[in-house]
Amino acid sequence: MTFRGGRRALAALVALALVVVGGLAWLLWPSEPRVHGQDVAIPVVDGPADDQRVTLDATFYPPASGGRAPAVLLAHGFGGSKDDLRDEAARLAGHGYAVLTWSARGFGRSTGEIALNSPDYEVKDVRQLVDWLARRPEVRLDGNGDPRVGVAGGSYGGAIALMAAAYDDRIDAIAPQITWYDLADALFPESTGQGPEQGVFKKMWAGLFFGAGGSTSPFGGPIGSAAGFAGGSTGGSTGPAPGGPAPTARQVQCGRFLPEICEMYQTVAKTGRATPEAVKLLRASSPVSVPGQIRIPTLLVQGQRDSLFPLGQADANARVIAATGAPVEVMWMGGGHDGGGDDADSDWVRERVTAWLDRWLKDSPVPGVEAGRASDAGAGAAAPGIRGPDVFTVSRDGGRDAGTRRPVVVHATGTAYPGLYGATRSQLRISGPDQEIANPPGGSPTSVSAVPGLGSLLGGAAAGSGMAMDVPGQSAVFESAPLSRPLHVTGTPMVRIKVYGTGEVTLFAKLYDAGGGRPVLPSNLVAPLRVAATEKGTEATVTLPAIDRSFAAGHRLRLVLTTTDLGYATPTAPAVYRVGLAEDALTIPSDASLATPATGPGWWTWALPLAAIVIATGLLLTGRRRTAAAEDGAPDGIPLRVTGLTKRYRNGEKAVDDLSFQVEKGQVLGLLGPNGAGKTTTLRMMMGLIHPDEGEIHIFGRRVVPGAPVLSRLGSFVEGPGFLPHLTGRANLELYWQATGRPSRDAHLEEALEIAGLGSALDRAVRTYSQGMRQRLAIAQAMLGLPDLLVLDEPTNGLDPPQIAEMREVLKAYAEGGRTVIVSSHLLGEVEQTCSHVVVMRRGRLMFHGSVGDLLGVRSPSDGPGPRLEDAFLDLIGENR
């Protein structure tokens, strides 16, 4: 045996040992059993006089562990239903809890009208749900009629967790997320401390909330970008059932809200001001109305990207609850009602919430807290410091992973919660002259900060981007000097301003990070305020939005005051004011004690080689030597056959729904569909990256499963290029091929390099590449080994027109050689010129499968000669109707 051969054998043995150990761990590691819920209809009686009978549609999930177990009530978000929490409920039941989910009154299939978590309605309903749990033989009891129970939920569901805890002392622990302390203050904020009576109406959020009538509002928070249990932003319809009676005029205006809530909204929507009656009604459904009554362990999770319920709402809840002596922890997560966030961040929140429930419902209570409830002795006292291990945690941007180039989220933790004013405060000088600004006639055109609901629709990449627009002539700007060193702000900065003029002035204060390009508005947050201006000038102290952000050295902090904002009601009468600084300093809060894990080149420097060894070993053992492992299915010559493919999201909605099609040799197939059609999910299942819930995929007759040998015949580029930035383009391709363990002569590297067309740039570090250069390198990597089936997701992104035309010919020539190409693209003109066949998807379902010519023939001859693919596509998905 040669030294080289011995070394290869040794490497293979080591890799094999790793694979065997990992495989055994995967096989033997205990998994939580799947639990199926039992649908139940629970009658309750509520109303101020206890004379309203409502039926709540609920589902009970018994504990998989058997016997009596602690219970958890899972509450959905606004516009949702119990169905949004199915997966979470089943997971918690598998973790050893008895779980009850329900659709709140006025939502889903529950009867009754929406009362905003009123003590007279929804709170009474939850009390009767606790009664119901106490009668279940699966639920552990602390006493007669007293179950061991916790409540978790997001937004609307988070508020009911807080309100129920205030009115029912049988509840032992709560984990409310992205919710409110004072609903009046949330909808009528005012940043100088005058209260909601002088607040500025959050008209867009209120319109989405009240104006939608509770049917499709995004009020409950985006799923997955908000938090682990914050389900239900759009899932449950509250309108009439299909085939049911037509809605009345009042239902069209107010959906299933109580009449008094509908009337309140219509009044404030006309005037843009909070009436005393509106403030009283909104506060009755808020923890602010029950100070000192929540005295149990509380985990508060609030989103940093949340213009509906910003961080100040959680801060107020934390201080009031901590004043009773109850254990409190505070978490600032990355997402919120404005979207953003990250799947890993949501998973982290889910784990922390579960750990919190375990601590207070399963473990023994801490000293001084009997059965998870604080004594009455501390009620009404001044809020003490909130201290303990990891009582304050903040999600932060950890840059990008050096291997995958994907965003990394890190979590900074502290042993004390400093509140919004920071553990320490410092002064930063800002400057700028007094400036005249105008309120335009009719309040238009308007400046833009956050656009409610937009982040939820566009997803994490767009949400919380920090892009904002201030209209010239309507905005005054004040700036700091360039920072000499980095500055980390954690909390609410403050500034004193001076307003000259006559009458009431409405302003919006924003703090930008200016430097390194277009200024960024952290989390797109703004602080509205009203000032009674005078000719001599009226001073006001403005509390800016709470943020957690690092401002880089060389950047400036920019304060902007505007007269308009798209999300708020503003005066319609034209006017001109003068604004300036009463003090030339920003007060900056910070917390240097927060410990953040290192994010430099760490784990990936050893994880990448280890992963390469495991991948290479898998390919060595099961790759092109097809006799080395058994494969599912008989080999045939059909490159791809998809049969009955279905994949569901966590909330049960189908991303791919019973999809079937077949691709033959020599075809270039275009996979088409609007955003959300399920194209990328289908591609990932093709590659064996995720499991279908139903159906099968066969490549050349072999069924696709993770690690299937037949996947060695597939080359792919999906969801963006990922390279080691410090290596050259050539070295990245060579390293990738070496990791497969296949002979270098099989790589056909020169052909791939010719396809890339990068010239001398191949010998430059990838970090110097443009997006188009990275794209071409990624396509070349997918073509290494000249795979029989090539799958490309948006291959022309970043390419200029000549490069697109060249890529078109490359793909057609590749297929003409007897191979098969699948392209997912939104450039319909390119698909028409490149592809021989198409699959059109809409909402996960197959709309068309056939040749491009057949698709173009779908249109009627009366539509005229020469239809374009774009026209046929829009007709097919219903956008031209």
ZAMARGU-4260 file (C-alpha; in steps of 0.2 Angstrom, whole numbers, plus 5000, padded with zeros to 4 digits):
<rodrens>
0) 5000/5000/5000 | 5007/5017/4995 | 5008/5031/5008 | 4995/5041/4999 | 4983/5026/4998
5) 4986/5022/5017 | 4982/5040/5021 | 4966/5040/5011 | 4961/5023/5019 | 4964/5031/5036
10) 4954/5046/5032 | 4940/5035/5026 | 4940/5025/5042 | 4940/5041/5053 | 4925/5048/5043
15) 4916/5031/5043 | 4918/5031/5062 | 4911/5049/5063 | 4896/5044/5052 | 4893/5028/5062
20) 4893/5037/5078 | 4882/5051/5072 | 4870/5039/5064 | 4869/5029/5080 | 4866/5045/5090
25) 4852/5050/5078 | 4844/5033/5079 | 4845/5032/5098 | 4842/5050/5103 | 4825/5051/5111
30) 4812/5061/5101 | 4796/5068/5107 | 4781/5057/5103 | 4768/5065/5091 | 4752/5069/5100
35) 4735/5071/5091 | 4723/5084/5098 | 4705/5081/5103 | 4693/5094/5097 | 4680/5100/5110
40) 4667/5113/5111 | 4668/5122/5128 | 4652/5132/5133 | 4656/5148/5144 | 4645/5162/5151
45) 4652/5179/5151 | 4647/5198/5150 | 4646/5211/5163 | 4630/5203/5169 | 4636/5185/5166
50) 4621/5183/5154 | 4630/5179/5137 | 4632/5161/5132 | 4647/5158/5120 | 4654/5142/5113
55) 4673/5141/5112 | 4680/5130/5099 | 4695/5121/5107 | 4707/5107/5105 | 4715/5097/5120
60) 4731/5088/5118 | 4734/5075/5132 | 4752/5073/5138 | 4762/5060/5129 | 4770/5055/5146
65) 4753/5049/5153 | 4747/5052/5170 | 4744/5069/5177 | 4754/5083/5170 | 4755/5102/5171
70) 4744/5111/5159 | 4748/5125/5146 | 4735/5137/5139 | 4741/5142/5121 | 4733/5158/5115
75) 4733/5164/5097 | 4736/5181/5089 | 4723/5193/5082 | 4715/5187/5066 | 4720/5169/5070
80) 4712/5154/5078 | 4717/5138/5088 | 4723/5130/5072 | 4738/5142/5071 | 4745/5133/5086
85) 4743/5115/5082 | 4761/5111/5080 | 4767/5120/5095 | 4753/5112/5105 | 4758/5095/5099
90) 4776/5098/5103 | 4772/5104/5121 | 4761/5089/5124 | 4776/5078/5118 | 4786/5087/5130
95) 4775/5081/5144 | 4761/5095/5146 | 4742/5094/5144 | 4739/5108/5132 | 4723/5117/5128
100) 4721/5129/5113 | 4706/5138/5109 | 4699/5151/5097 | 4694/5167/5107 | 4677/5173/5106
105) 4673/5181/5089 | 4687/5171/5080 | 4687/5155/5070 | 4673/5144/5074 | 4670/5151/5091
110) 4654/5161/5094 | 4652/5178/5102 | 4660/5195/5098 | 4677/5202/5100 | 4680/5212/5116
115) 4699/5215/5116 | 4703/5204/5131 | 4690/5213/5142 | 4689/5207/5160 | 4670/5205/5157
120) 4672/5194/5142 | 4688/5185/5136 | 4696/5185/5154 | 4680/5177/5161 | 4681/5164/5147
125) 4699/5160/5151 | 4694/5157/5169 | 4681/5144/5164 | 4695/5136/5153 | 4705/5134/5169
130) 4690/5126/5177 | 4688/5114/5163 | 4707/5109/5164 | 4704/5106/5183 | 4691/5093/5179
135) 4703/5083/5167 | 4711/5067/5174 | 4726/5071/5164 | 4730/5088/5173 | 4740/5089/5189
140) 4731/5099/5203 | 4738/5110/5216 | 4722/5109/5226 | 4704/5106/5223 | 4699/5115/5207
145) 4716/5122/5205 | 4727/5115/5191 | 4745/5118/5189 | 4744/5129/5173 | 4754/5141/5163
150) 4748/5153/5149 | 4758/5158/5133 | 4754/5167/5118 | 4759/5182/5107 | 4751/5199/5104
155) 4733/5197/5107 | 4737/5180/5115 | 4750/5188/5125 | 4738/5201/5132 | 4726/5188/5138
160) 4740/5179/5147 | 4743/5194/5157 | 4725/5199/5160 | 4720/5181/5165 | 4735/5181/5177
165) 4728/5197/5185 | 4711/5190/5188 | 4714/5171/5191 | 4727/5167/5205 | 4726/5149/5200
170) 4738/5153/5185 | 4756/5149/5190 | 4767/5156/5176 | 4765/5166/5160 | 4776/5169/5145
175) 4767/5184/5135 | 4776/5189/5119 | 4775/5205/5108 | 4760/5212/5117 | 4754/5228/5126
180) 4754/5235/5144 | 4743/5250/5139 | 4733/5248/5123 | 4728/5266/5123 | 4746/5271/5124
185) 4751/5259/5110 | 4738/5266/5098 | 4740/5285/5104 | 4758/5286/5108 | 4766/5303/5114
190) 4784/5304/5118 | 4785/5319/5129 | 4775/5310/5143 | 4758/5318/5141 | 4749/5301/5139
195) 4737/5295/5126 | 4724/5309/5129 | 4737/5320/5119 | 4744/5305/5109 | 4746/5304/5090
200) 4734/5292/5082 | 4742/5277/5075 | 4730/5277/5060 | 4737/5263/5049 | 4739/5250/5063
205) 4722/5254/5069 | 4715/5253/5052 | 4722/5236/5049 | 4716/5231/5066 | 4698/5238/5068
210) 4695/5242/5049 | 4698/5224/5044 | 4684/5219/5057 | 4695/5205/5064 | 4695/5195/5048
215) 4712/5196/5040 | 4722/5208/5051 | 4741/5206/5053 | 4739/5212/5071 | 4744/5195/5078
220) 4762/5197/5072 | 4771/5188/5058 | 4772/5170/5061 | 4791/5163/5064 | 4797/5182/5063
225) 4788/5186/5079 | 4790/5172/5092 | 4789/5154/5095 | 4771/5154/5102 | 4765/5170/5094
230) 4754/5161/5081 | 4739/5168/5071 | 4741/5184/5062 | 4731/5179/5047 | 4726/5161/5049
235) 4708/5161/5055 | 4694/5170/5046 | 4681/5178/5057 | 4669/5182/5044 | 4653/5172/5039
240) 4655/5154/5034 | 4655/5150/5016 | 4637/5149/5010 | 4631/5157/5026 | 4621/5173/5027
245) 4627/5189/5019 | 4635/5201/5032 | 4625/5216/5038 | 4631/5234/5035 | 4637/5234/5053
250) 4647/5218/5051 | 4655/5225/5035 | 4661/5240/5045 | 4665/5231/5061 | 4666/5213/5058
255) 4663/5204/5075 | 4668/5218/5087 | 4657/5222/5101 | 4646/5238/5096 | 4654/5249/5108
260) 4672/5245/5102 | 4666/5248/5084 | 4658/5265/5089 | 4674/5270/5098 | 4685/5266/5083
265) 4674/5276/5071 | 4674/5291/5083 | 4693/5292/5085 | 4696/5288/5066 | 4686/5304/5062
270) 4695/5315/5073 | 4712/5307/5075 | 4711/5310/5094 | 4708/5299/5109 | 4692/5303/5118
275) 4692/5299/5137 | 4679/5285/5133 | 4691/5277/5121 | 4706/5278/5133 | 4695/5270/5147
280) 4689/5256/5135 | 4706/5252/5129 | 4714/5253/5146 | 4701/5241/5153 | 4708/5228/5142
285) 4726/5232/5147 | 4738/5227/5162 | 4739/5245/5166 | 4722/5244/5174 | 4727/5230/5186
290) 4743/5236/5194 | 4750/5224/5207 | 4738/5210/5202 | 4750/5200/5192 | 4761/5192/5205
295) 4768/5176/5196 | 4783/5171/5187 | 4783/5181/5170 | 4794/5179/5155 | 4792/5195/5144
300) 4797/5193/5125 | 4796/5209/5115 | 4801/5212/5097 | 4814/5225/5092 | 4806/5228/5075
305) 4788/5232/5081 | 4780/5249/5078 | 4764/5242/5085 | 4770/5237/5102 | 4787/5243/5105
310) 4799/5238/5118 | 4792/5251/5130 | 4776/5241/5132 | 4786/5226/5139 | 4797/5237/5150
315) 4781/5244/5159 | 4775/5226/5161 | 4792/5221/5168 | 4792/5235/5181 | 4775/5233/5187
320) 4776/5214/5189 | 4793/5215/5197 | 4786/5227/5210 | 4776/5213/5217 | 4792/5203/5220
325) 4787/5190/5207 | 4801/5183/5196 | 4803/5192/5179 | 4814/5190/5164 | 4815/5201/5149
330) 4820/5196/5131 | 4821/5208/5116 | 4820/5197/5101 | 4825/5202/5083 | 4807/5202/5075
335) 4791/5209/5079 | 4774/5215/5071 | 4785/5223/5057 | 4793/5207/5053 | 4811/5204/5052
340) 4818/5191/5064 | 4825/5174/5060 | 4820/5156/5061 | 4834/5153/5072 | 4829/5167/5083
345) 4811/5161/5084 | 4817/5143/5088 | 4828/5151/5102 | 4812/5160/5109 | 4802/5144/5108
350) 4816/5135/5118 | 4817/5149/5131 | 4798/5149/5134 | 4798/5130/5136 | 4812/5131/5148
355) 4802/5145/5158 | 4787/5134/5159 | 4797/5119/5164 | 4805/5129/5178 | 4789/5135/5186
360) 4777/5121/5181 | 4788/5106/5182 | 4802/5110/5194 | 4800/5115/5212 | 4797/5134/5215
365) 4811/5145/5221 | 4812/5150/5239 | 4799/5164/5243 | 4787/5159/5229 | 4775/5146/5234
370) 4767/5137/5220 | 4774/5150/5208 | 4765/5164/5216 | 4773/5179/5225 | 4766/5184/5242
375) 4756/5200/5243 | 4769/5208/5254 | 4778/5217/5240 | 4762/5223/5231 | 4762/5242/5228
380) 4781/5244/5233 | 4793/5253/5221 | 4799/5242/5207 | 4815/5233/5213 | 4830/5229/5202
385) 4826/5214/5191 | 4841/5203/5194 | 4846/5185/5192 | 4855/5173/5179 | 4851/5179/5162
390) 4836/5190/5167 | 4839/5201/5152 | 4843/5194/5135 | 4845/5204/5118 | 4845/5197/5101
395) 4859/5205/5091 | 4866/5204/5073 | 4881/5193/5073 | 4887/5197/5056 | 4887/5183/5043
400) 4893/5166/5044 | 4910/5165/5036 | 4906/5148/5028 | 4888/5150/5022 | 4887/5169/5022
405) 4870/5168/5030 | 4866/5181/5044 | 4870/5175/5062 | 4860/5180/5077 | 4869/5181/5094
410) 4861/5183/5111 | 4868/5195/5124 | 4864/5191/5142 | 4865/5201/5158 | 4861/5197/5176
415) 4851/5213/5178 | 4838/5222/5168 | 4842/5240/5167 | 4826/5246/5159 | 4824/5258/5145
420) 4835/5271/5153 | 4851/5260/5153 | 4863/5254/5166 | 4873/5269/5162 | 4869/5286/5153
425) 4881/5297/5144 | 4880/5313/5134 | 4884/5315/5115 | 4885/5332/5108 | 4874/5336/5092
430) 4872/5352/5083 | 4862/5361/5070 | 4854/5378/5068 | 4835/5382/5071 | 4826/5377/5056
435) 4809/5381/5048 | 4798/5366/5043 | 4781/5365/5035 | 4765/5355/5038 | 4758/5352/5021
440) 4740/5355/5016 | 4730/5339/5019 | 4745/5331/5027 | 4752/5326/5010 | 4765/5322/5004
445) 4771/5312/5019 | 4787/5306/5027 | 4788/5287/5029 | 4796/5277/5043 | 4787/5260/5046
450) 4773/5254/5035 | 4763/5242/5046 | 4761/5225/5039 | 4773/5227/5025 | 4787/5218/5033
455) 4776/5203/5037 | 4772/5202/5018 | 4789/5204/5011 | 4798/5193/5024 | 4814/5195/5035
460) 4825/5202/5021 | 4814/5217/5019 | 4807/5219/5036 | 4816/5231/5048 | 4828/5236/5034
465) 4830/5254/5041 | 4826/5263/5025 | 4815/5278/5028 | 4810/5294/5018 | 4809/5312/5025
470) 4801/5325/5014 | 4812/5340/5011 | 4805/5356/5019 | 4795/5345/5032 | 4810/5340/5041
475) 4824/5347/5052 | 4841/5338/5054 | 4853/5339/5068 | 4869/5328/5069 | 4884/5323/5080
480) 4902/5323/5074 | 4909/5307/5067 | 4911/5295/5081 | 4929/5292/5087 | 4925/5274/5093
485) 4910/5262/5092 | 4895/5267/5102 | 4882/5254/5108 | 4865/5260/5112 | 4854/5249/5123
490) 4838/5258/5128 | 4829/5275/5124 | 4840/5290/5119 | 4833/5307/5125 | 4834/5324/5118
495) 4827/5342/5123 | 4820/5352/5108 | 4812/5369/5106 | 4797/5373/5095 | 4793/5391/5090
500) 4776/5396/5083 | 4758/5396/5088 | 4745/5383/5093 | 4748/5364/5094 | 4762/5356/5084
505) 4763/5338/5079 | 4781/5331/5076 | 4789/5315/5074 | 4807/5312/5080 | 4819/5299/5073
510) 4837/5294/5076 | 4847/5288/5061 | 4863/5279/5060 | 4872/5290/5046 | 4888/5284/5038
515) 4894/5271/5026 | 4880/5274/5013 | 4861/5279/5015 | 4856/5283/5033 | 4848/5269/5042
520) 4833/5271/5054 | 4835/5257/5067 | 4820/5246/5066 | 4811/5260/5057 | 4804/5267/5073
525) 4798/5284/5076 | 4793/5294/5092 | 4777/5305/5089 | 4774/5320/5100 | 4763/5336/5102
530) 4770/5353/5108 | 4760/5368/5112 | 4771/5380/5103 | 4774/5398/5107 | 4783/5413/5099
535) 4796/5413/5112 | 4798/5394/5110 | 4792/5379/5120 | 4804/5366/5127 | 4800/5348/5127
540) 4810/5332/5132 | 4808/5319/5119 | 4810/5300/5123 | 4816/5292/5107 | 4812/5274/5102
545) 4821/5261/5112 | 4834/5252/5102 | 4849/5240/5103 | 4861/5245/5090 | 4880/5247/5088
550) 4885/5263/5079 | 4902/5261/5070 | 4917/5272/5072 | 4916/5286/5059 | 4897/5286/5059
555) 4886/5300/5065 | 4870/5300/5075 | 4857/5310/5065 | 4841/5317/5074 | 4827/5321/5062
560) 4811/5330/5066 | 4797/5329/5054 | 4779/5336/5053 | 4772/5320/5044 | 4773/5301/5045
565) 4763/5289/5034 | 4758/5278/5049 | 4750/5292/5059 | 4736/5305/5058 | 4743/5322/5056
570) 4735/5339/5055 | 4728/5344/5038 | 4729/5363/5040 | 4745/5370/5032 | 4757/5378/5044
575) 4775/5383/5046 | 4785/5381/5063 | 4803/5383/5068 | 4812/5370/5078 | 4829/5369/5086
580) 4838/5361/5100 | 4835/5366/5118 | 4851/5357/5123 | 4865/5352/5111 | 4866/5334/5118
585) 4858/5317/5116 | 4857/5307/5131 | 4863/5289/5127 | 4858/5274/5137 | 4870/5258/5137
590) 4873/5242/5146 | 4891/5237/5145 | 4887/5222/5156 | 4878/5212/5143 | 4889/5198/5138
595) 4889/5193/5119 | 4896/5177/5113 | 4911/5178/5101 | 4906/5179/5083 | 4923/5179/5074
600) 4930/5164/5064 | 4926/5150/5077 | 4915/5135/5075 | 4915/5135/5056 | 4934/5133/5055
605) 4933/5116/5062 | 4914/5112/5057 | 4917/5115/5039 | 4931/5102/5037 | 4922/5090/5048
610) 4906/5092/5038 | 4917/5090/5022 | 4923/5074/5029 | 4906/5067/5033 | 4899/5072/5016
615) 4914/5065/5007 | 4913/5049/5016 | 4895/5048/5012 | 4899/5050/4994 | 4913/5038/4995
620) 4902/5025/5002 | 4886/5028/4993 | 4890/5039/4978 | 4893/5033/4961 | 4897/5015/4967
625) 4879/5011/4966 | 4882/4993/4973 | 4888/4999/4989 | 4871/5003/4997 | 4853/4998/4993
630) 4843/5011/4984 | 4824/5013/4985 | 4816/5010/4968 | 4821/5002/4951 | 4833/5012/4940
635) 4825/5019/4924 | 4830/5033/4912 | 4818/5046/4918 | 4828/5060/4926 | 4814/5067/4937
640) 4797/5060/4943 | 4787/5070/4956 | 4772/5061/4963 | 4759/5068/4975 | 4771/5079/4983
645) 4765/5089/4999 | 4774/5099/5012 | 4765/5109/5026 | 4771/5124/5035 | 4771/5124/5054
650) 4754/5131/5055 | 4747/5117/5044 | 4745/5128/5028 | 4752/5118/5013 | 4767/5125/5005
655) 4766/5112/4991 | 4750/5103/4988 | 4749/5086/4979 | 4761/5091/4966 | 4765/5078/4952
660) 4775/5080/4936 | 4789/5072/4926 | 4804/5078/4917 | 4812/5069/4902 | 4830/5069/4896
665) 4835/5083/4885 | 4822/5095/4892 | 4826/5112/4899 | 4811/5114/4911 | 4806/5131/4919
670) 4798/5130/4936 | 4786/5146/4937 | 4775/5153/4949 | 4771/5169/4959 | 4780/5172/4976
675) 4774/5159/4989 | 4769/5147/4975 | 4781/5133/4983 | 4795/5133/4970 | 4810/5134/4982
680) 4802/5122/4994 | 4799/5110/4979 | 4818/5112/4974 | 4824/5109/4992 | 4814/5092/4992
685) 4821/5087/4976 | 4838/5089/4983 | 4834/5079/4999 | 4836/5094/5010 | 4819/5093/5018
690) 4807/5078/5019 | 4790/5079/5010 | 4775/5076/5021 | 4767/5066/5008 | 4772/5059/4991
695) 4788/5055/4983 | 4802/5061/4971 | 4812/5049/4960 | 4828/5053/4951 | 4832/5040/4937
700) 4820/5028/4946 | 4828/5030/4963 | 4818/5038/4978 | 4825/5054/4985 | 4829/5054/5003
705) 4843/5064/5012 | 4860/5056/5008 | 4852/5045/4994 | 4866/5039/4982 | 4857/5045/4967
710) 4859/5063/4972 | 4877/5062/4966 | 4869/5063/4949 | 4861/5080/4953 | 4870/5097/4953
715) 4861/5112/4960 | 4862/5130/4965 | 4848/5135/4976 | 4845/5150/4988 | 4861/5160/4984
720) 4879/5157/4982 | 4890/5152/4998 | 4909/5152/4997 | 4924/5154/5008 | 4927/5173/5005
725) 4946/5172/5008 | 4949/5159/4995 | 4950/5162/4976 | 4936/5157/4965 | 4947/5142/4958
730) 4951/5137/4975 | 4933/5136/4981 | 4928/5125/4966 | 4943/5114/4969 | 4939/5112/4988
735) 4921/5109/4984 | 4926/5094/4973 | 4939/5087/4985 | 4925/5086/4998 | 4915/5075/4987
740) 4930/5062/4987 | 4928/5059/4969 | 4943/5059/4957 | 4949/5076/4951 | 4948/5070/4933
745) 4929/5068/4935 | 4927/5086/4939 | 4928/5093/4922 | 4935/5108/4930 | 4940/5117/4914
750) 4923/5116/4907 | 4916/5123/4923 | 4928/5137/4923 | 4924/5141/4905 | 4906/5142/4909
755) 4910/5154/4923 | 4919/5166/4911 | 4928/5175/4925 | 4945/5176/4917 | 4959/5182/4928
760) 4946/5185/4942 | 4946/5166/4946 | 4963/5169/4955 | 4956/5183/4966 | 4948/5181/4983
765) 4929/5178/4982 | 4926/5193/4994 | 4931/5205/4980 | 4918/5198/4968 | 4902/5207/4963
770) 4885/5198/4965 | 4885/5193/4946 | 4903/5186/4948 | 4897/5175/4963 | 4882/5170/4953
775) 4892/5163/4939 | 4904/5155/4950 | 4890/5146/4959 | 4883/5140/4942 | 4900/5133/4938
780) 4901/5124/4954 | 4884/5116/4951 | 4890/5110/4934 | 4906/5102/4941 | 4906/5083/4937
785) 4893/5087/4923 | 4878/5080/4932 | 4864/5072/4923 | 4851/5083/4931 | 4855/5101/4934
790) 4844/5112/4946 | 4846/5131/4946 | 4836/5143/4956 | 4836/5161/4948 | 4852/5158/4939
795) 4852/5175/4930 | 4852/5185/4946 | 4866/5198/4945 | 4870/5195/4927 | 4870/5208/4913
800) 4861/5206/4897 | 4876/5198/4887 | 4879/5186/4901 | 4861/5181/4902 | 4861/5178/4883
805) 4877/5168/4885 | 4870/5158/4900 | 4854/5154/4889 | 4864/5146/4876 | 4875/5136/4889
810) 4859/5129/4897 | 4851/5124/4880 | 4868/5116/4874 | 4869/5107/4891 | 4852/5099/4889
815) 4855/5095/4870 | 4869/5083/4876 | 4857/5072/4884 | 4856/5079/4901 | 4841/5088/4910
820) 4840/5106/4917 | 4827/5113/4929 | 4827/5132/4930 | 4817/5142/4943 | 4815/5160/4937
825) 4804/5175/4938 | 4811/5182/4921 | 4797/5175/4910 | 4805/5182/4894 | 4821/5172/4898
830) 4811/5156/4902 | 4802/5158/4885 | 4818/5159/4876 | 4828/5146/4886 | 4815/5132/4891
835) 4807/5119/4881 | 4794/5114/4895 | 4787/5123/4910 | 4778/5118/4926 | 4767/5132/4933
840) 4763/5132/4952 | 4751/5143/4962 | 4749/5141/4980 | 4758/5125/4980 | 4747/5117/4967
845) 4751/5112/4949 | 4742/5124/4937 | 4751/5118/4921 | 4764/5105/4915 | 4769/5104/4897
850) 4779/5112/4883 | 4781/5130/4881 | 4771/5129/4865 | 4757/5120/4873 | 4756/5134/4886
855) 4756/5148/4874 | 4742/5139/4865 | 4731/5140/4881 | 4725/5158/4876 | 4710/5160/4864
860) 4714/5164/4846 | 4703/5180/4849 | 4717/5186/4860 | 4728/5189/4845 | 4743/5181/4837
865) 4759/5178/4846 | 4755/5177/4864 | 4769/5180/4876 | 4773/5168/4890 | 4770/5182/4902
870) 4752/5184/4896 | 4749/5165/4896 | 4757/5164/4914 | 4746/5178/4921 | 4730/5171/4913
875) 4734/5154/4921 | 4737/5161/4938 | 4722/5173/4937 | 4731/5189/4937 | 4724/5195/4920
880) 4706/5192/4925
</rodrens>
